[in-house]
Amino acid sequence: MSEAQKILGACVRALREQRSLSQENLATKAGISYQYLSGVETGKENFSIQVLESLAKSLDLPVRALVAAAYDSAAGAKPPRLESKYFRPQVPLPEELAISHIEAAANLTQSIIHRINRNMTLEIGQTLQSLIQGNNFSGLVSNIFSNAMDECSPYKHNHDQKYPDLICKKGNDSAGIGLEVKTTINIGKGGESHNGHSGWHVIACYNFVENGDILFVHFMFAKLNGHQHSNPDWGYVGSKVNSDTGSRRTETYVTTLTGTTKLRDGSAYMDSSKVNFSRWRQARDGAIPPWSIFTTKKSNLT
């Protein structure tokens, strides 16, 4: 029994089980006996490239992806996952949204980026973020996270393709509860928007890990006042020209310090080993809310 047989066989079994296929089902699709497949999965049977190709095709994968997945898994290269201990359940969230929804959507997003990067590395030897600008990469992560929220929570895509990104329909409320999504590598950063509307916003902050994967380290939720409100949480910064490229960015609003403080107060998930908020500025109209990170010493957040 070779090491390659064990690694590839174990991967075939894992992929078969993920697809809810019995050994009989997969063996029939691949044109082999289920007894032989059982031996392949346990690493006891040798197999030809033709058998491997047939199994990969039956699992709807190219051979290179099956081999890469097998050795990726054997090396322990798995996507990062959030640590439940860093969730702060006292923080108010949009109606119908639970911590379990956020955790599932974040882990799914990290898993998708992981798989993209594994395939990119396999094909061209580079990760996705090495090929595109940082703001474009954050936009991609934002879209993937929105898709994951649509799949993992009651908040679904706004099919009107306008603000907000996600909507949760509740009862007879035809408008629903909106949630605007932004992701960034700048931890603790406030909001940035092309509209500056009122409503719930989430800012999801991530780090890059050594192999190019992403790890979410900070989620901030807040219900913000739009720029037309008498006490707005947004300030207009206009349309600026990039001095390096000469390109003009679209109309933009950013949160005021009051709006940014609302978001920071609403830190629903914060990896205290990665986030240092000791020097973050604060500005609010009233008292510090009891759920704010600023009411608790950093050492007590784990």
Summary of the structure (lengths in Angstrom):
residues: 302
radius of gyration: 23.4
end to end distance: 45.7
largest distance: 73.6
contacts: 891
relative contact order: 0.10
helix: 40%
strand: 19%
